[in-house]
């Protein structure tokens, strides 16, 4: 008899699978015919890619939008361009991060026959004549994307119209908008008149009405009331009683005269494009100008396809804006904005209600006071997957694309704090927690507590007294109070976590494996700079990638570092979150993780993709019993929820549930009630690793044999020639093994697995 949900599913897996396939037949199965136009692509699609393209083409015959959620390296770019070719789209608009705009152009030229590609740079008057402006054609010359060919503008395209453009350019056309350039608009200034006579002398007057400008309370505004916010008035017409929006701001002619390309397309070019493609969908889920651009693409294109490798960050309302902008009819019943997000989280997510009751003595009585707080927790209802994702989304993993991928493992390296750091951290933690107890509900103090406890173990010097603000209800004003005085330790000392990092990097380099190190604190307390000094002193050749390197030049930056013999690269994970393929770095160390699950998942997959020939190891470093371990455990739990929304259920999590709980209650119990009590971060990440191994069982020593070109992705795989005579020599007296680019301790320690020599040639 089955006593848990997990054993029930395992015991009846075959019957359940048959019933599901009968109830929900796939739109495109393995036996269905592939569209004939697939054969005319310049590159051949892999079987899983061909099925995905064919299924999307069928779905978009009747629907307007769809999504591709696929792991990094599966060929999302290739699949979307192949879809455009199958749909016979003549005009395609792509919005993507700026550093991969030329990569998109290169992929389009290599994928679609006779295609012409254009970069939409800006929409402005003047500008640097040495820089490209407007809509510029680019072509592939010697493997590089160069500005060459037609130059036009968005107003010219609007004037030509779809038919006029097709006569002028009968070939397929791909227009690429870098999303950070696409949102740039004009500077604005306040627009009001100062009365020079009459009853409003010296006051502000609305130019549309000629009357004084008033606030909601009927008080007249002065010039001092116009601050950095845009103001407007709702004017009621006298004749018909209708209302008019009167803006009290306008474009500033004395500054850059330009308009946001995305705004222009949404306003004047509705339906101009046959297909719109939004890359990195997870970055368009916020209430930002870039997020609003997703809705603009939905209007500008007759069909919309969105791409991402990390669909959600662990919370149900992460997807609210995405659904609202892509399928507004499907999300009917929820209003747009904060209220709608809260209702969506309540219906499809996990909310925790915290009630605090305490007795208080009043002047002449005793009463209890209750406060209620509702907070969201990681979790999402399976109903959301079935209602919003299953009909509209293609899910692909690297295991679907290439069966012989090398192994991918994630592990946690937990270190014990040593003196005097352990005592200093304990004292700081006590002081911060004491302040939190004394000032409950102080959000600014909570931020100070979290960031200080996360940073201090990795940078235990350069701290001043920590102060915070609190509100005094009696005086009705804020006051500052001292929170803690952190001890400043010796900055030249190498602490336990740093020593563990050095030891692990040394072992990885001995096996011929370059290392990428991620750290998130790069401001005043620059952990990246400290790691650079420590690792360089340990004898490694180290480089640090800074945000000052432009996004479109980071791939070239990595090439230069590899040519100069760099062994370890340090950077913030957000700098390599998208677009870069770090095949030359099969070992990734997360010295710090941050809070963003999207960034963590994207950065951790920079090396594990088609074209990688060696096992990929991702390692998380943390101090035991600290806020770092708590943060890492939370990220692991959010990861479980995100994977569940992609159809990757965790057996260990289901196995621990009671049989009388439904899945929603079980998730709430696991993620809310237990809250990780007695559970370490390495246990959570070991669970994730075991689940991944169950889904992709193969021989780790097997190498990938599928070519990178088949995926539609350009891989950053430097030095593919295995016969190259170029080797990196580590300083020291140890003898270098024949097949290892760095020396080992001795011949007996020669590794048995295939080495990474061909990556470094």
Secondary structure, DSSP 8 states (H G I E B T S, - for coil): ---SHHHHHHHTHHHHHHHHHHHS--SS-TTS---GGGGGSSS---HHHHHHHHHHHHHTTT-SEEEEEE-TTS-HHHHHHHHHHHTT-SEEEEEE-GGGHHHHHHHHHHHSTT-EEEEE---BSS--TTS--SEEEEEEETTEEEEEEEEE-HHHHHHHHHHHHHHH--S-EEEEEEHHHHT----EEE--EE--SSTTTTSEE-TTT-SB-B-TTS-B--GGG--SS--EEEEE-TTT--EEEEESEEE-TTS--B--HHHHHHHH-TT-BSEEEESSGGGG-SSSHHHHHHHHHHHHBSSEEEEES---SSBGGGGHHHHHHH-TTTTTT--SSHHHHHHHHHHHEEEEEEEEEEEEE-SS-EEEEEEEEEEEEEEE-HHHIIIIITTTEEEE-HHHH-TT---EEEEEEEE---TTHHHHHHHHHHHHHHHHHHTTT-HHHHHHHHHHHHHHTT--SS---EEEEEEETTTTEEEEEEEE------TT---HHHHHHHHHHHHHHHTT--EEEE----SSS-HHHHHHHHHHHTT--EEEE-TTS-GGGHHHHHHHHHHTT--EEEE-GGGGSSS---TT--EEEES---S-HHHHHHHHTSSSSTT--S-EEEEEEEETTSHHHHHHHHHHHHHHHHHHTTT---HHHHHTS-TTS-HHHHHHIIIIISTTTT--HHHHHHHHHHHHHHHS---TT----S-GGGGT---------TT-------SSSS---TT-SS--S-GGG--SS--SGGG--
